[in-house]
């Protein structure tokens, strides 16, 4: 026989479960965020390279 605590834990676990559709949407959103972060990283890298090149020219 399950205790009240066990039943409460099971109910909580079930309420936290997401449907497959919700999980697919979350994955899709995360993939979009990853693409945005990659683009931002690329832009920042280019900015850093440009700034470094300009600073090197000023020092010479």
Backbone as numpy.savetxt, mean C-alpha at the origin, in Angstrom:
# Nx Ny Nz CAx CAy CAz Cx Cy Cz
-19.11 -28.70 24.28 -19.95 -27.53 24.28 -19.06 -26.28 24.28
-19.41 -25.30 23.45 -18.61 -24.09 23.33 -19.03 -23.07 24.39
-18.05 -22.38 24.92 -18.34 -21.36 25.93 -18.81 -20.07 25.26
-19.29 -19.16 26.06 -19.72 -17.86 25.52 -18.55 -17.13 24.88
-17.38 -17.29 25.48 -16.18 -16.63 24.95 -15.83 -17.19 23.57
-15.91 -18.50 23.41 -15.63 -19.13 22.12 -16.62 -18.66 21.06
-17.90 -18.61 21.43 -18.92 -18.15 20.49 -18.70 -16.68 20.12
-18.31 -15.89 21.09 -18.05 -14.47 20.84 -16.87 -14.32 19.89
-15.83 -15.11 20.10 -14.64 -15.07 19.25 -14.99 -15.47 17.82
-15.79 -16.51 17.67 -16.20 -16.96 16.33 -17.03 -15.90 15.63
-17.93 -15.28 16.35 -18.77 -14.22 15.78 -17.91 -13.05 15.33
-16.92 -12.68 16.14 -16.02 -11.59 15.79 -15.21 -11.94 14.55
-14.71 -13.15 14.47 -13.93 -13.58 13.32 -14.78 -13.55 12.05
-16.00 -14.01 12.15 -16.89 -14.04 10.99 -17.22 -12.63 10.52
-17.38 -11.71 11.46 -17.72 -10.34 11.07 -16.54 -9.64 10.43
-15.32 -10.11 10.71 -14.12 -9.52 10.12 -13.81 -10.08 8.74
-14.40 -11.20 8.41 -14.15 -11.81 7.11 -14.70 -10.92 6.01
-13.94 -10.85 4.92 -14.39 -10.05 3.78 -14.78 -11.00 2.66
-15.70 -10.55 1.86 -16.10 -11.35 0.72 -14.98 -11.34 -0.31
-15.04 -12.27 -1.23 -14.03 -12.33 -2.29 -14.05 -11.03 -3.10
-15.23 -10.52 -3.35 -15.35 -9.28 -4.12 -14.65 -8.12 -3.40
-14.86 -8.03 -2.08 -14.20 -6.98 -1.30 -12.68 -7.13 -1.34
-12.22 -8.37 -1.26 -10.78 -8.62 -1.31 -10.20 -8.26 -2.68
-10.91 -8.62 -3.75 -10.44 -8.27 -5.10 -10.38 -6.75 -5.27
-11.38 -6.04 -4.75 -11.37 -4.58 -4.83 -10.21 -3.99 -4.04
-9.95 -4.56 -2.88 -8.84 -4.09 -2.06 -7.51 -4.33 -2.77
-7.36 -5.49 -3.39 -6.14 -5.80 -4.14 -5.98 -4.82 -5.30
-7.07 -4.54 -5.99 -7.04 -3.61 -7.11 -6.63 -2.21 -6.64
-7.18 -1.77 -5.51 -6.81 -0.47 -4.95 -5.35 -0.43 -4.55
-4.87 -1.49 -3.93 -3.47 -1.55 -3.53 -2.54 -1.56 -4.74
-2.94 -2.26 -5.79 -2.14 -2.27 -7.02 -2.06 -0.86 -7.60
-3.15 -0.12 -7.55 -3.15 1.26 -8.01 -2.24 2.14 -7.17
-2.26 1.94 -5.87 -1.38 2.69 -4.98 0.08 2.38 -5.28
0.37 1.12 -5.54 1.74 0.73 -5.87 2.21 1.44 -7.14
1.35 1.48 -8.15 1.70 2.17 -9.40 1.95 3.65 -9.15
1.11 4.27 -8.33 1.28 5.69 -8.01 2.60 5.92 -7.29
2.93 5.05 -6.35 4.18 5.18 -5.61 5.39 4.97 -6.52
5.30 4.03 -7.45 6.39 3.81 -8.39 6.61 5.04 -9.25
5.53 5.67 -9.70 5.62 6.88 -10.53 6.23 8.02 -9.72
5.80 8.17 -8.48 6.35 9.21 -7.62 7.84 8.98 -7.37
8.21 7.73 -7.16 9.62 7.38 -6.95 10.44 7.74 -8.19
9.91 7.44 -9.37 10.62 7.74 -10.61 10.83 9.25 -10.75
9.80 10.02 -10.47 9.89 11.47 -10.56 10.90 12.03 -9.56
10.88 11.53 -8.34 11.81 11.99 -7.32 13.25 11.62 -7.67
13.42 10.44 -8.24 14.76 10.02 -8.66 15.29 10.95 -9.75
14.44 11.28 -10.73 14.84 12.20 -11.79 15.17 13.58 -11.23
14.38 14.05 -10.29 14.62 15.35 -9.66 15.96 15.34 -8.92
16.22 14.27 -8.21 17.49 14.16 -7.48 18.67 14.15 -8.44
18.56 13.40 -9.53 19.64 13.35 -10.51 19.88 14.72 -11.13
18.81 15.41 -11.48 18.92 16.75 -12.07 19.56 17.72 -11.10
19.11 17.69 -9.87 19.66 18.59 -8.84 21.13 18.30 -8.60
21.49 17.04 -8.55 22.89 16.65 -8.34 23.76 17.11 -9.50
23.28 16.93 -10.71 24.03 17.37 -11.89 24.24 18.88 -11.87
23.21 19.62 -11.53 23.31 21.09 -11.48 24.29 21.52 -10.38
24.23 20.86 -9.24 25.14 21.19 -8.15 26.58 20.88 -8.53
26.78 19.76 -9.22 28.14 19.40 -9.68 28.68 20.46 -10.64
27.83 20.98 -11.54 28.26 22.00 -12.50 28.63 23.31 -11.79
27.91 23.62 -10.73 28.17 24.86 -10.01 29.49 24.79 -9.24
29.85 23.62 -8.78 31.07 23.43 -8.00 32.30 23.52 -8.90
32.19 23.06 -10.13 33.35 23.01 -11.05 33.77 24.36 -11.49
